[in-house]
Amino acid sequence: MPRTTQTLISDRRRYLGPNVSTFYDEPVHVVRGEDVWLWDADGRKYLDCYNNVPHVGHCNPRVVEAICRQASTLNTHTRYLHDGILDYVARLTGTMDDSLDSAILTCTGSEANDIALRMAEAMTGKRGIIATDATYHGNTALVSQLSTSNPPKTGFGLGQYFRFVEAPDSYRRPDPDGTLFAEAVAEQIARHEAEGTGFAALLICPYFLNEGFPDHPDGWLRPVADVVRRAGGLLICDEVQSGFGRTGTHLWAHEKMGVVPDILTLGKPMGNGHPVGGVVTRSEILQRFREGYRYFNTFGGNPVSCAAAMAVLDELDDRDLVAQAAIVGNHARARLRALGERHAVIGDVRGSGLVFGAEFVLDRDSREPAVAYTDRVVNALRQEGFLLSKLGRHRNTLKIRPPMPFTTAHADSLIDALDDVLSRLPVTP
Amino acid sequence: MPRTTQTLISDRRRYLGPNVSTFYDEPVHVVRGEDVWLWDADGRKYLDCYNNVPHVGHCNPRVVEAICRQASTLNTHTRYLHDGILDYVARLTGTMDDSLDSAILTCTGSEANDIALRMAEAMTGKRGIIATDATYHGNTALVSQLSTSNPPKTGFGLGQYFRFVEAPDSYRRPDPDGTLFAEAVAEQIARHEAEGTGFAALLICPYFLNEGFPDHPDGWLRPVADVVRRAGGLLICDEVQSGFGRTGTHLWAHEKMGVVPDILTLGKPMGNGHPVGGVVTRSEILQRFREGYRYFNTFGGNPVSCAAAMAVLDELDDRDLVAQAAIVGNHARARLRALGERHAVIGDVRGSGLVFGAEFVLDRDSREPAVAYTDRVVNALRQEGFLLSKLGRHRNTLKIRPPMPFTTAHADSLIDALDDVLSRLPVTP
């Protein structure tokens, strides 16, 4: 018998401990998903404007079929030979720059970033890592150190190897050609070197999704990549969120931003919710890492994971979902901007493809973040049947990042609902 | 078109890098699995006497059905409410001591151990970890430090927090009541304290599977547990291999060994190959950890993983597979001992339930390990259609650890084949 919402919440506290985050003042008890839709236990339907993990749609039939077929045929580890992992890695690396030619498959993006940082140490002999101060890259002891927003109290002293730069913010602190960001990174590189940790790598989401997807021209990362390379460090692009066509214009956000990373990490959307992650890199880096450590991951690259991940690529290709994301995203942003003409709380509209949002401000001149208001809008939309969230340094930017089959009609219904909510909710601090 | 074995091997080198381990001189190209059987690309059938990940059998229909049903209904993360994770954690913790009452679900055993070590740091404020010198506990930057057999060249200086004790060895260095092991651990605790790292935890597989499953009486871990607790440290039992009834006599090997761990970590067999892991602990420990770090795992505890894991428990219960493992294991070991009367190379026969094996020696008096011979036996059995491996400090012990539906008839056919191979292969160093 399904629990009531109250029992679910108290049982979570009992079995899973405190501090287990939920979305919304009234968390949603989901029981079913299909395409861009979720249903709760009362049969209520929600338009999913948030979840990137079900990249090609909740319960995508092709992915489900691939999982069922392979799970009932064979599921084993990579100490036996199997075509699945090789077919997938060949196809995946085939979508990238020629230099990104080999991979390790993992189960999560956290595992992928954990490997990437060790690759950087293996290549440079140094340990200093740089990230932005408003991001998240995973949950292992090592990679949890990359987040200033959720700083772990424990971590075996690893914090000493991490330094942070202010996250780019095109709305409040324009940096149109990326030189300010490059300078900030150069400064932290110098500090790493001065303090004896040395500089190993810059790890960033190339589209800065958690930071609020700042509005930058294509190629914006070139100056910082130059700084990193001149200092002998590695550029690690975490495309756990930005990859697989999310930005609409490119399959990989690093291409949009004009760089080829030394290491690319993948996760969430890769298997449409099946636990798959990966590290793609140059063979010389993979070789250096593997010669120093015989990495093995029991579930990583198993035939079922590879079948799920391959089905995701098939869906993206056959349904032309990346191009569709560009069209839908452009349409949605145009409508959001039009909304801005009637709702002064909308200070900025940004994004690319199917990651976009509006930043809410109390005053367009002062740009004071409308933090509490953003929260009320997110919760009001949830009550109206639209699931999305908020993000950015001030937590005042709507985070709209739906499954890729999201259409202009879906976008229209969301923007209409947002229009209603903004008209109804008085803007107060 | 499936690749040839040679192309598979060269493509692995190309796409996955060097040092990707395979089993056997001639690796097996598997294409299908069912129950205790695997088939290769040529249609050849192998009796799987090795794989514990497909715990309730390769492609177990109940697990596959659970995965397909849930994957086509809903797969999402724990920021929404769902009964699946709560039903599973309630059922799982219900099989254990009352104190082990709450859990974090992960995707891998590595992630689970990575959390467990941080829990120990959170509880004790110290960082010194102790493990045995012939084991493996996973692949993250932190937990890869636990293995002396595959020491990572990189790891952000984490090696300083790990000390090792000689793995127990009932055949060569008897310690019938566990006091020698407890003394060895006490010595390393003192060194951790003396060197300023302090002592946080002892992390062991309670049945010492990788170490060669030494033959100890039930309750053998009590002295070491006392030493650990008196020193203010935590006992972490890694039951990634030993759990879920593997030893036949108990669902959890720590019960067999007479202790209740502070933290229990789970992995491989938990979802029958679906990527699921977990950390089970007392609520006070979970609370301390979670209050110091808002841990979230995107795929961890998702409804599909929980459905797979629940189906594994259903199969174990409904088919009484733990009791069957005890019977089959006892039968197999009796036959192995009988084989020892005719084959002097068999120096020792050990194990419990469906983890067992024979240690091969060149001479029963000197007990010199027959290392190369063991390797030849493993490869000869693979050629005969029986898949198993070798382990232990000297790599001279057969590792027999089949899926739990393994029957006495399967055991008989394996022992018969082993008898043939031992009769045929001259014992040479």
Boltz contact constraints between the chains, C-beta under 6 A:
constraints:
  - contact:
      token1: [A, 2]
      token2: [B, 83]
      max_distance: 6.0
  - contact:
      token1: [A, 3]
      token2: [B, 83]
      max_distance: 6.0
  - contact:
      token1: [A, 8]
      token2: [B, 81]
      max_distance: 6.0
  - contact:
      token1: [A, 11]
      token2: [B, 86]
      max_distance: 6.0
  - contact:
      token1: [A, 15]
      token2: [B, 86]
      max_distance: 6.0
  - contact:
      token1: [A, 15]
      token2: [B, 89]
      max_distance: 6.0
  - contact:
      token1: [A, 15]
      token2: [B, 102]
      max_distance: 6.0
  - contact:
      token1: [A, 17]
      token2: [B, 102]
      max_distance: 6.0
  - contact:
      token1: [A, 17]
      token2: [B, 286]
      max_distance: 6.0
  - contact:
      token1: [A, 17]
      token2: [B, 287]
      max_distance: 6.0
  - contact:
      token1: [A, 17]
      token2: [B, 290]
      max_distance: 6.0
  - contact:
      token1: [A, 18]
      token2: [B, 287]
      max_distance: 6.0
  - contact:
      token1: [A, 18]
      token2: [B, 290]
      max_distance: 6.0
  - contact:
      token1: [A, 19]
      token2: [B, 290]
      max_distance: 6.0
  - contact:
      token1: [A, 19]
      token2: [B, 294]
      max_distance: 6.0
  - contact:
      token1: [A, 21]
      token2: [B, 79]
      max_distance: 6.0
  - contact:
      token1: [A, 22]
      token2: [B, 79]
      max_distance: 6.0
  - contact:
      token1: [A, 23]
      token2: [B, 79]
      max_distance: 6.0
  - contact:
      token1: [A, 27]
      token2: [B, 81]
      max_distance: 6.0
  - contact:
      token1: [A, 28]
      token2: [B, 80]
      max_distance: 6.0
  - contact:
      token1: [A, 29]
      token2: [B, 81]
      max_distance: 6.0
  - contact:
      token1: [A, 30]
      token2: [B, 76]
      max_distance: 6.0
  - contact:
      token1: [A, 30]
      token2: [B, 80]
      max_distance: 6.0
  - contact:
      token1: [A, 32]
      token2: [B, 73]
      max_distance: 6.0
  - contact:
      token1: [A, 32]
      token2: [B, 74]
      max_distance: 6.0
  - contact:
      token1: [A, 33]
      token2: [B, 74]
      max_distance: 6.0
  - contact:
      token1: [A, 59]
      token2: [B, 72]
      max_distance: 6.0
  - contact:
      token1: [A, 64]
      token2: [B, 71]
      max_distance: 6.0
  - contact:
      token1: [A, 64]
      token2: [B, 72]
      max_distance: 6.0
  - contact:
      token1: [A, 67]
      token2: [B, 71]
      max_distance: 6.0
  - contact:
      token1: [A, 68]
      token2: [B, 68]
      max_distance: 6.0
  - contact:
      token1: [A, 71]
      token2: [B, 64]
      max_distance: 6.0
  - contact:
      token1: [A, 71]
      token2: [B, 67]
      max_distance: 6.0
  - contact:
      token1: [A, 72]
      token2: [B, 59]
      max_distance: 6.0
  - contact:
      token1: [A, 72]
      token2: [B, 64]
      max_distance: 6.0
  - contact:
      token1: [A, 73]
      token2: [B, 32]
      max_distance: 6.0
  - contact:
      token1: [A, 74]
      token2: [B, 32]
      max_distance: 6.0
  - contact:
      token1: [A, 74]
      token2: [B, 33]
      max_distance: 6.0
  - contact:
      token1: [A, 75]
      token2: [B, 273]
      max_distance: 6.0
  - contact:
      token1: [A, 76]
      token2: [B, 30]
      max_distance: 6.0
  - contact:
      token1: [A, 79]
      token2: [B, 21]
      max_distance: 6.0
  - contact:
      token1: [A, 79]
      token2: [B, 22]
      max_distance: 6.0
  - contact:
      token1: [A, 79]
      token2: [B, 23]
      max_distance: 6.0
  - contact:
      token1: [A, 80]
      token2: [B, 28]
      max_distance: 6.0
  - contact:
      token1: [A, 80]
      token2: [B, 30]
      max_distance: 6.0
  - contact:
      token1: [A, 81]
      token2: [B, 8]
      max_distance: 6.0
  - contact:
      token1: [A, 81]
      token2: [B, 27]
      max_distance: 6.0
  - contact:
      token1: [A, 81]
      token2: [B, 29]
      max_distance: 6.0
  - contact:
      token1: [A, 83]
      token2: [B, 2]
      max_distance: 6.0
  - contact:
      token1: [A, 83]
      token2: [B, 3]
      max_distance: 6.0
  - contact:
      token1: [A, 86]
      token2: [B, 11]
      max_distance: 6.0
  - contact:
      token1: [A, 86]
      token2: [B, 15]
      max_distance: 6.0
  - contact:
      token1: [A, 89]
      token2: [B, 15]
      max_distance: 6.0
  - contact:
      token1: [A, 102]
      token2: [B, 15]
      max_distance: 6.0
  - contact:
      token1: [A, 102]
      token2: [B, 17]
      max_distance: 6.0
  - contact:
      token1: [A, 107]
      token2: [B, 107]
      max_distance: 6.0
  - contact:
      token1: [A, 107]
      token2: [B, 108]
      max_distance: 6.0
  - contact:
      token1: [A, 107]
      token2: [B, 275]
      max_distance: 6.0
  - contact:
      token1: [A, 108]
      token2: [B, 107]
      max_distance: 6.0
  - contact:
      token1: [A, 114]
      token2: [B, 140]
      max_distance: 6.0
  - contact:
      token1: [A, 114]
      token2: [B, 141]
      max_distance: 6.0
  - contact:
      token1: [A, 118]
      token2: [B, 141]
      max_distance: 6.0
  - contact:
      token1: [A, 118]
      token2: [B, 154]
      max_distance: 6.0
  - contact:
      token1: [A, 121]
      token2: [B, 154]
      max_distance: 6.0
  - contact:
      token1: [A, 122]
      token2: [B, 154]
      max_distance: 6.0
  - contact:
      token1: [A, 127]
      token2: [B, 156]
      max_distance: 6.0
  - contact:
      token1: [A, 139]
      token2: [B, 295]
      max_distance: 6.0
  - contact:
      token1: [A, 139]
      token2: [B, 297]
      max_distance: 6.0
  - contact:
      token1: [A, 140]
      token2: [B, 114]
      max_distance: 6.0
  - contact:
      token1: [A, 140]
      token2: [B, 140]
      max_distance: 6.0
  - contact:
      token1: [A, 141]
      token2: [B, 114]
      max_distance: 6.0
  - contact:
      token1: [A, 141]
      token2: [B, 118]
      max_distance: 6.0
  - contact:
      token1: [A, 141]
      token2: [B, 142]
      max_distance: 6.0
  - contact:
      token1: [A, 142]
      token2: [B, 141]
      max_distance: 6.0
  - contact:
      token1: [A, 150]
      token2: [B, 294]
      max_distance: 6.0
  - contact:
      token1: [A, 152]
      token2: [B, 293]
      max_distance: 6.0
  - contact:
      token1: [A, 153]
      token2: [B, 292]
      max_distance: 6.0
  - contact:
      token1: [A, 154]
      token2: [B, 118]
      max_distance: 6.0
  - contact:
      token1: [A, 154]
      token2: [B, 121]
      max_distance: 6.0
  - contact:
      token1: [A, 154]
      token2: [B, 122]
      max_distance: 6.0
  - contact:
      token1: [A, 154]
      token2: [B, 292]
      max_distance: 6.0
  - contact:
      token1: [A, 156]
      token2: [B, 127]
      max_distance: 6.0
  - contact:
      token1: [A, 156]
      token2: [B, 158]
      max_distance: 6.0
  - contact:
      token1: [A, 156]
      token2: [B, 161]
      max_distance: 6.0
  - contact:
      token1: [A, 158]
      token2: [B, 156]
      max_distance: 6.0
  - contact:
      token1: [A, 161]
      token2: [B, 156]
      max_distance: 6.0
  - contact:
      token1: [A, 268]
      token2: [B, 298]
      max_distance: 6.0
  - contact:
      token1: [A, 273]
      token2: [B, 75]
      max_distance: 6.0
  - contact:
      token1: [A, 275]
      token2: [B, 107]
      max_distance: 6.0
  - contact:
      token1: [A, 275]
      token2: [B, 275]
      max_distance: 6.0
  - contact:
      token1: [A, 275]
      token2: [B, 299]
      max_distance: 6.0
  - contact:
      token1: [A, 286]
      token2: [B, 17]
      max_distance: 6.0
  - contact:
      token1: [A, 287]
      token2: [B, 17]
      max_distance: 6.0
  - contact:
      token1: [A, 287]
      token2: [B, 18]
      max_distance: 6.0
  - contact:
      token1: [A, 290]
      token2: [B, 17]
      max_distance: 6.0
  - contact:
      token1: [A, 290]
      token2: [B, 18]
      max_distance: 6.0
  - contact:
      token1: [A, 290]
      token2: [B, 19]
      max_distance: 6.0
  - contact:
      token1: [A, 292]
      token2: [B, 153]
      max_distance: 6.0
  - contact:
      token1: [A, 292]
      token2: [B, 154]
      max_distance: 6.0
  - contact:
      token1: [A, 293]
      token2: [B, 152]
      max_distance: 6.0
  - contact:
      token1: [A, 294]
      token2: [B, 19]
      max_distance: 6.0
  - contact:
      token1: [A, 294]
      token2: [B, 150]
      max_distance: 6.0
  - contact:
      token1: [A, 295]
      token2: [B, 139]
      max_distance: 6.0
  - contact:
      token1: [A, 297]
      token2: [B, 139]
      max_distance: 6.0
  - contact:
      token1: [A, 298]
      token2: [B, 268]
      max_distance: 6.0
  - contact:
      token1: [A, 299]
      token2: [B, 275]
      max_distance: 6.0
